[in-house]
Amino acid sequence: QAEDGIRDKLVTGVQTCALPISNLCIALARQGHSLEIRPLRRRFSPPARYRTLAWIGATFIAIGGFLRIGLLGFECATNGCAAGSIPAILSIGLLYDMAATGFALMPFAVFALWVPNGPRSRAVHGGLALSFFLLLLLGTLFVAIAEVLFWNEFASRFNFIAVDYLVYTRETVGNIRESYAVGPLVAGLIAATAGLFFALRRPIWNAATADGGRWRQRFSATSAILIFPVAMPFVIDTPARSLLASSSTARELASNGPYEFVRALFSNDLDFHTFYATLPPAEAKRELRREFEKAHSVSAFTGGDHPLERVVTRSGPQIGRA
């Protein structure tokens, strides 16, 4: 039947009707209809080299998740926690880790776009991806250890106190050396980094040296990756955090340390009542008045809005100007 259709004098090469040629196609062709087979549009898929970002992103999200679970277990064991809030903490925490990981993946997305798709270029892309992954992995694990120590002291993720520590680096480093066993911590950091790197180097290399696709494909994939972390703060900063508004500890557990550090760096604020011991306003007012009475100050409090507002009277002769 196919051969008869092809040999039909009314069916030309332009009027393509093939694989297989049906009776309907032949009938339409004899009636003068022009038939054309168009290739189906395939769904967009990023080039194979972008699997590099999937491996690296999954690694950093896993590190953030394990850190959160560890802090959650420590907090529940020491101060107790509400079991009902754990699912929300973990799910919102995943969003925070995805946002932070999105920023970490930006340079890898730029590498994937910038490096051409040739045999030598693929090797260059593999070397760049592995080298930067090693440095970022070391930094991420270092920050994870710092988060554990910071949580042990303040029961919080990084905040403006952590930013302030960078200003007084000498005092901070001295305090760390006096309080913690720095040698074993550094050895553990190096061992963990080396172990994870050697475990993941082969799949990351294979992905990084895979086909890079066309420039248009790489541009579309990289653009989507760069937009993702920019859009995530609109999702997690207010809507997601509002789900844990009743518990500051739950909010801190769900947060991400590097993400909160950058937020504190730009917002330059700190909740005074959370991190500093305070007295109720009425009790503080009474304490201030007692201190002034002990000093035998010749003054009378006015009872105004400010607790220290008072009228001071002189107890001796006024000394005029010469």
C-alpha positions, 0 to 999 in steps of 0.5 A: 500500500505504501509503494502504491501511494508513493508511485501514484502520479498525483503524489509529488515529493513536496506533497509528503505522505509517508510512514505509512501512507494511508488511504486517507492520505492518498484520497486527500492528495488526489483531491489536490490537497498539499500534505506536509509532515512537520516534526513534533515540538519536543519539550525543552530540556537543559543540556546534559552538562547541567546535571552538574548543578543537580548533583551539586545542588542536591549535595548542599541541600542535603548538608543543610537538611542534616544540619537542621535535623541535628540542631532540632535534635539538640534543641529537643533534647535540651529544651524540649520541642513541640512535635507538631511543629517538626513537619513545618520546620523541615518543610520550610527549612527545605525552602530556605536551603533551596534558596541558599543553594540557588545562590551557590549554584549561580557561578556553576550556571555561568560556567555552563553557559560561558564554556563552549561545547567542544571536546577540550572545552568540556574538559575545561568545564569539568575542571572548573566545576570540580575546583569550585565545588571543592572550595564551596564544599569546604566553605559550606562544611566550615560554616556548618560547624560555625553554625553549631557553635553559634547555636550552642551559645545563642540558640539562633541561626546567624544574625547581626551578632555574627556580623559583629563578630567579623568586626572584632575578629581578633577577640572572636578567634581568641575566644574560639581557641580558648573555648573549643578544641580547634585542632580536632575540629579542623581535622574533622572538617578536612576529613569530611570535605575530602570524603565527600569530594572523592565520593562525588568527584566522578559523577560530577566530572561525568556530568560536567564533561557531557554534551553542552548543547547549543548556546540558546539552550544553555542561555535558557537554562542559565537564565532560569537558574539565575532567576530562581534564587532572586524570586525565592525571598518573596516566597520564604521571607514573609509567607513561609516564616509567618507559618512559624510566627508563634515560636522564635525557636522554630523559625530559627530552626527552619532558617538557613545560616548563610541566608540569615547572615546575608539578611542581617548584613543588609538589614543591620538589626537585632531583636534586643529583647531576645538576646539581652536580659531585660526587666519589666518597664515598671520594675526598671522604673522603680530600680532607676528611682532607687538608684537616684535616691541612693545618690541623694539627688535633690530632684523630684520626678515629674511622672512624665512619659520618660522614667527619668524626667525630673526637676532638679533644685539647687541646694546651695547658693547659685554661682553666677558667671564671673 
